C-alpha cells in the first residue's frame, strides 16, 4: 500500500491486491495535479510482473476533479496495455460515471459495477475464446 501526503493531507492511496490472474488496484483519497506521475511511480513494481487482467476499483475514491483522475487512469491503462494487459474500471460513483458519459470516456474505458462483475466479464471473455 502506498500513501502519498502533501502538507499533511492525504492525496491518493494505491492498494495493490494480487488475486490469481487478477491485479486489483484500489484507489482512495483524491486525485490532485500531477497525480499521474505519482501513479506511475507506484505502478513500477507491478509492471515487472505479468498481469494481463487489471481491475481498478474506484469505490473509495473521494470527490475529485474528473480531469485529474482521468490522468491517473490513462497512465495506468497505458502502462499495462504496453505489456499486453487489459484494464477495466469498477465501482464508479454516479458523479464520476456521469463525467465519463459526458466526455465519452465510457467508450474508452471498460466499466463494470463491481470487482466481482469485472472478474466475471473477464472469465466470460476467456470462455468465448
N, C-alpha and C positions, 0 to 999 in steps of 0.2 A: 504494500500500500504506500502510495506516495502522497504527501500533503504539502502543498506549497503555501507559504504565508507571505503576505506583503503587509508591512507595518502592523503586524499582529492580527491581520484579518485573513481568514481562510478564503482562498481564492477558488481552487479546484482540487478535488480529491479524485485520484485514479486508483481504483482497486481492480487488480487483475486476478481472475479465477480461472484456472485450467480444469476443465471437466472433459475427460476422454478426448474426443476430437474437437471440442469447442474451446475457444478462448473468450471468456466473458469479461468485458470491460465495464465496470460500474462507475459512472461519473456522478459526482455530487459536488455541492458548492456552486459557485457561479463563475462563469467564464468572463474574463476581462480582456483588455487589449493585450496582444502578444501571447495570449494563452496557447495558441497553436505551437509556438516554439517550445513551451514547457511540455506540451503533449508529446512532441516528437522526442524529447529527452526521456520522458517516462516510458515510451514505447521501445526504446533501443534494445533492452534485454530480451524482449518478446519477439522482436523482429529476427533475432538469431535462431529462434526455434521455429519449427514447422507448424504453423497454424493456418489451416485452409478455411476454417469456419469461425468467423469472429462476430460476436454479438455485443453491441453497445447498448447497455441498459441505462436509460435516462430517467428512471423513476425518481431518483433523489436529487435531480438537478434543480438548483434554485432558480428563481426567476432571473433571467438574464437577457441581455441584448442578443437577439437572434443571430446577428451578424458574427458575434464572437464565437458562439457555439458552432456555427457553421464552419468557421475556420478550423476549429478543433476536429470536427467530424470529417471534413475534407482531408485534413492531414492524416488522420488515422486510416481513412479509406484508401488514400493514395499509397501509403506505405505498405499496407497489406496487399493491395492489388498488384504492386510491383513484384510481389512474391507469389503471385497466382492465388491469393486468398480472396475470400468473399466476405464482405462486411454488411451486416443488417442491423437496423436500429429497432428498439422497442421501448415501450412504456413512456411515450411522449405525453407531456401534459397538454391539455386542449389548446392552450395559447400557442405553444410551440408547434403543435401539429397544424394549427391554423396558419402560422407563419410559413411553414413548409408548403402548404397548399397554395397560399397567395403568391409565393415565389417559385412555384412549380418544382420545388426541391423533392416533393414526393415522387417525382418522375426520375430523380437521380438516385435517391436512397430507397432501399427496400425497407419498409416499415411494418412492424408487427405489433400486436397488442402486449405480448409478454415474452419473457425469456423462453418459457415452455412452448409457446406458439411458434417462435422462430426456430427452435430446435426441431419441432415437428415439420416445419416447412423445409428445412434442410434435409430431413430424413425422407420426406415425400419426393423431393427432387432427386435424391440419390437412388430411390427405388424406381423412378421413371427412367433412369439412365441404364 
